[in-house]
Amino acid sequence: KAQSNLKLLKNDPGNEVKLKLYALFKQATQGPCNVSKPGMLDFVNKVKWDAWNSLGSLSKDDARQSYVELVSSLVSSESPTKNNTEPSIGHKMYETIQVSCEDRITKIFLNRPEKKNAITLKMYEEIGKALEEAGKDESVFAVLSGVGDYFCSGNDLNNFTNIPPEGKEKMANDSADLLEAFVSKFIDFPKPLVAVVNGPATGISVTILGLFDLVYATDRATFHTPFSQLGQSPEGCSSYTFPRMMGLGKATEMLLFNKKLTAHEACNLGLVTEVFPDSSFQKEVWERLKEYGTLPKNSLAFSKQLIRVNEKEKLHAVNIQECERLKERWLSEECMNAIISFFQNRAKL
């Protein structure tokens, strides 16, 4: 019956949940893991094997009970009484973000609070589309923020499990093309861009901040770029913008050695424009932005153009260079090992 109920789910529960379901089903039907460990390059099957093997000597009955309970919780979470999220007014074509236009401001909110607004491939596409539309609409400027307690926890590492039939090289090439196009949307955005950092920020959500014109943060926010921990390298033009903004030494601490900054540290280094007390953050920031929305649209756009025009060509070149390096990193053993370790730790939870 539990397997039948799974087919009733309207939304994909995500790869982490599906991994748990797989492991519990194998344990419930076959007992403890009794097959050989797949090779390192057989990434998907190795992650599945690790999930099953992590259940150890859990009995078939206990695994069956856990499987049933997990399926029941997934089905109940989709009941109408709990689905109270409304699409944003005027923009109903987006699934992973909320977009609205109010007070002459286009507001783009990352909308995966249950996943700390981790960015999926779909989100990359939708954010890029929203920016493209915001650049042409009647708003004076655009704001990026997050729903919930997090601004963004960076890339959803489940992105790396969606390996196409053509293999990992195809995945790496497609991902690099997507990232390059995504970052280009920020480089080319014709109006002022404002980040309202409502909580912790990680990875790509930090690196693109160097392309924003204003960054307002709650004092609860942190800024973390753990690239070397994941066997990866900088993106979002941060290899260029961070050293220019904060100096080579501080940029190196962040981009190479994974130093996490507090909001006030980020402000002192120029990454953040101003920090607000968390208790009054939303009120103070949106009151100020509403006032900015009354300013002449063309004056702001032309002034930004004068400030940014000489940097554009360089930023596009850096973006291409970073994405080329990331293609190599995503196929490296260092990166694969880091991602496998991530899923192993999740499977143990």
Buried (B, 14 or more C-beta within 10 A) or exposed (E): EBEEEBEEBEEEBBBBBBBBBBBBBBBBEEBBBEEEEBEEEEBEEBBBBBBBBBBEEBEEEBBBEBBBEBBEEBBEEEEEEEEEEEBBEEBEEBBBBBBBBBBBBBBBBBBBBEBBBBBBBBBBBBBBBBBEBBBEEEBBBBBBBBBBEBBBBBBBBBBBBEBEEEEBEEBBBBBBEBBBBBBBBBBBBBBBBBBBBBBBBBBBBBBBBBBBBBBBBBBBBBBBBBBBEBBBBBBBBBBBBBBEBBEEEBBBBBBEEBBBBBBEBBBBBBBBBEBBEBEEBBEBBBEBBEEBBEEEBEEBBEEBEEEBEEBEEEBBEBBBEBBEBBBEBBBBEEBBEBBBBBBBEBBEE
